């Protein structure tokens, strides 16, 4: 059934959008509760995750682990959706 849904989404050109939405949904699980609770805004567009935080400490922490976080998010959604994380 999952394969059928994935095939349909690909044919309709919606697969990428669906995966991008999934990245936002799994964000709290991937980053953990402390960072998730300090996430002020989160969106993804064209492979870039745009995120802001209520804490400059968390912002700096995310910048230090950015590459690992990109890999963890992509692993979680099962596709190479996230290309970059932009912290603002």
C-alpha positions in Angstrom: 0.0 0.0 0.0 2.8 2.4 0.9 4.4 1.8 -2.5 1.1 2.5 -4.3 0.8 5.8 -2.4 4.4 6.8 -3.1 4.0 6.0 -6.8 0.8 8.1 -7.0 2.5 11.0 -5.2 5.5 10.8 -7.6 3.2 10.7 -10.7 1.3 13.7 -9.4 4.5 15.6 -8.7 3.7 15.8 -5.0 6.3 13.4 -3.6 8.8 16.2 -2.8 6.2 18.4 -1.1 5.0 15.5 1.0 8.6 14.6 2.1 9.2 18.3 2.9 6.1 18.4 5.1 7.2 15.2 6.8 10.6 16.9 7.7 8.7 19.5 9.7 6.6 16.8 11.4 9.6 14.8 12.5 11.7 17.8 13.6 10.8 17.4 17.3 11.7 13.7 17.4 15.0 14.3 15.6 16.2 17.3 17.6 14.8 16.3 20.9 12.4 18.0 23.3 14.7 20.7 24.6 15.5 22.1 21.2 12.0 21.5 19.9 10.6 23.6 22.7 12.9 26.5 21.8 12.1 26.3 18.1 10.3 29.5 17.2 9.6 29.0 13.5 10.3 26.2 11.1 9.6 25.8 7.4 11.2 24.1 4.4 11.4 25.3 0.8 13.4 23.8 -2.1 15.5 21.6 0.2 16.4 24.3 2.7 15.1 24.2 6.3 14.6 27.7 7.6 14.5 27.7 11.4 14.7 30.3 14.2 15.0 29.7 17.9 14.1 31.6 21.1 17.6 30.9 22.4 21.0 32.0 21.0 22.6 29.0 22.7 20.4 26.6 20.8 21.0 28.5 17.6 24.8 28.1 18.0 24.4 24.4 19.0 22.4 23.7 15.8 25.0 25.5 13.7 27.7 23.2 15.2 25.8 20.0 14.4 24.2 21.1 11.1 25.6 18.4 8.8 24.7 15.6 11.2 21.2 17.1 11.6 20.7 17.2 7.9 21.7 13.5 7.7 19.4 12.6 10.6 16.4 14.4 9.0 17.0 12.8 5.6 17.4 9.4 7.2 14.2 9.8 9.1 12.1 10.7 6.1 13.9 8.2 3.9 15.0 10.6 1.2 17.6 13.2 0.4 15.1 16.1 1.0 17.1 18.5 3.2 20.1 20.1 1.5 20.8 22.9 4.0 19.6 24.4 7.3 19.4 28.1 7.5 19.2 29.5 11.0 17.9 33.0 11.4 
